[in-house]
């Protein structure tokens, strides 16, 4: 899952929110430089990613993307699934999405000193471009995938992902609606 989904699972805890973001920016098992709440968020992020990657509905959805785009299918579906989550946010959270996003920004600012430098830079961009709320519209998916595709020439095929996802929205949305409630129930049981 992508950032919006990961932060939903942090249950409003600012350290866990920061940790959920760190999950994409921190490698390895030595997490001793972080406070316990951030460590908890990193572990949860990794557990969520592992569950997502193994879920049959997600695996099936990835096959919609032909090579060379398939190499990036996991990233593309993460971004698309965050769009579906944002669009149907009230089905998954009692906290309005705008309020949730404000709490995410506040958590990242509060724990800025604990974040890896690359995440500190990304946090500024995330807030300036209002990326989390950008997920409300499919144009946010297109913009995110365009940005990612420009990181390197080898990432260029990712730009095609939004069109493929839009053509296959029915199948991708069905996969999300099968997978995400199961993930939510599993993670809530562990809280």
C-alpha positions in Angstrom: 0.0 0.0 0.0 1.0 3.6 -0.4 1.3 6.4 2.1 -2.4 7.2 2.7 -3.2 3.6 3.6 -0.1 3.2 5.7 -1.0 6.3 7.8 -4.5 5.0 8.3 -3.0 2.1 10.2 -1.0 4.3 12.5 -4.3 5.1 14.3 -3.4 8.8 14.8 -0.2 8.1 16.7 2.4 10.7 15.5 5.4 8.4 16.0 3.8 5.5 14.2 2.7 7.8 11.4 6.4 8.9 11.0 7.4 5.3 11.2 5.0 4.2 8.5 6.7 6.8 6.2 10.1 5.6 7.3 9.2 2.1 6.1 9.9 3.2 2.5 13.1 5.1 3.4 14.9 2.8 6.0 16.5 -0.4 5.1 17.9 -3.2 7.3 17.1 -4.5 10.7 19.1 -2.1 13.0 16.5 0.4 13.9 18.1 1.4 17.2 18.5 5.1 16.1 14.7 5.5 16.2 12.2 6.0 19.1 10.0 3.0 19.8 6.9 4.4 18.2 8.7 5.0 14.9 10.2 1.5 15.1 6.6 0.2 15.6 5.5 2.1 12.5 8.4 0.7 10.4 7.6 -2.8 11.5 3.9 -2.3 10.7 4.7 -0.8 7.3 6.8 -3.9 6.5 4.1 -6.3 7.7 1.5 -4.5 5.6 3.7 -4.6 2.5 4.4 -8.3 3.0 0.7 -9.1 3.4 -0.2 -6.9 0.4 2.4 -8.5 -1.8 1.1 -12.0 -1.0 -2.6 -11.4 -1.2 -4.2 -13.3 -4.2 -6.4 -10.4 -5.3 -3.4 -8.1 -5.5 -1.3 -10.7 -7.2 -4.0 -11.2 -9.8 -4.3 -7.4 -10.3 -0.6 -7.1 -11.1 -1.1 -9.4 -14.1 -3.2 -6.7 -15.8 0.1 -4.9 -16.6 2.1 -6.2 -19.5 5.9 -5.9 -19.8 7.7 -3.5 -19.6 5.1 -1.8 -17.3 4.6 -5.0 -15.2 8.0 -4.4 -13.6 6.3 -1.4 -11.9 2.9 -3.0 -11.3 3.2 -3.1 -7.6 4.0 0.6 -7.4 1.2 1.5 -9.8 -1.4 -0.5 -7.9 -0.2 1.0 -4.6 -0.8 4.5 -6.0 -4.2 3.5 -7.5 -5.3 1.8 -4.3 -4.5 5.0 -2.4 -6.8 6.8 -4.8 -9.6 4.3 -4.1 -9.0 4.7 -0.4 -9.1 8.5 -0.6 -12.2 8.4 -2.7 -14.1 6.1 -0.3 -12.3 7.4 2.9 -15.5 7.7 4.9 -16.0 3.9 4.5 -12.8 3.2 6.4 -12.3 6.0 8.9 -14.4 8.2 11.2 -11.9 11.0 10.9 -12.5 13.2 7.8 -9.7 12.9 5.3 -8.7 16.5 5.5 -8.2 16.2 9.3 -6.3 13.0 8.8 -3.9 14.6 6.3 -3.3 17.5 8.6 -2.4 15.1 11.4 0.0 13.3 9.1 1.7 16.5 8.1 1.9 17.6 11.8 3.4 14.2 12.8 6.1 14.4 10.1 7.0 17.9 11.1 7.0 16.9 14.8 9.4 14.0 14.2 11.4 15.7 11.4 14.7 15.4 13.3 14.3 11.6 13.5 13.6 11.1 9.8 16.2 10.1 7.3 17.4 13.0 5.2 15.7 11.7 2.0 12.4 11.5 3.9 12.9 15.0 5.3 13.1 16.3 1.7 10.2 14.2 0.6 8.1 15.5 3.5 8.5 19.1 2.3 7.4 18.0 -1.2 4.5 16.0 0.1 3.1 18.9 2.0 3.9 21.6 -0.6 2.2 19.6 -3.3 -0.6 18.3 -1.0 0.0 14.8 -2.4 -2.2 12.9 0.1 -5.3 14.9 -0.7 -4.3 14.7 -4.4 -5.3 11.1 -4.2 -9.0 12.1 -4.2 -8.9 12.6 -8.0 -7.5 10.2 -10.6 -5.4 13.1 -11.9 -3.4 12.7 -8.7 -2.6 9.1 -9.7 -1.5 10.3 -13.2 0.7 13.1 -11.7 2.3 10.7 -9.2 3.1 8.1 -11.9 4.4 10.8 -14.3 6.7 12.1 -11.5 8.0 8.6 -10.7 8.6 7.8 -14.4 11.0 10.8 -14.7 13.3 9.6 -11.9 15.3 7.6 -14.3 15.0 6.4 -17.9 14.4 2.8 -16.7 11.3 4.1 -14.8 9.8 5.6 -18.0 7.3 2.7 -18.6 5.6 3.7 -15.3 4.0 6.6 -17.0 1.8 4.2 -19.0 0.5 2.8 -15.7 -2.3 5.3 -15.1 -3.9 4.7 -18.5 -3.8 0.9 -18.0 -5.2 1.3 -14.5 -8.0 3.5 -15.8 -8.9 1.0 -18.6 -9.0 -1.8 -15.9 -10.6 0.2 -13.1 -13.4 -2.4 -12.6 -11.0 -5.2 -12.0 -8.6 -3.1 -9.9 -11.4 -1.7 -7.8 -12.7 -5.2 -7.2 -9.3 -6.4 -6.1 -9.0 -3.4 -3.7 -12.5 -4.1 -2.3 -11.6 -7.7 -1.7 -8.1 -7.1 -0.3 -8.3 -3.9 1.7 -11.1 -4.8 4.2 -9.2 -8.0 4.9 -6.0 -6.1 5.6 -7.9 -3.6 7.7 -9.5 -6.3 9.8 -6.1 -8.1 10.2 -4.3 -4.9 11.3 -7.0 -3.7 13.6 -6.9 -7.1 15.4 -3.2 -6.5 16.1 -3.7 -2.9 17.5 
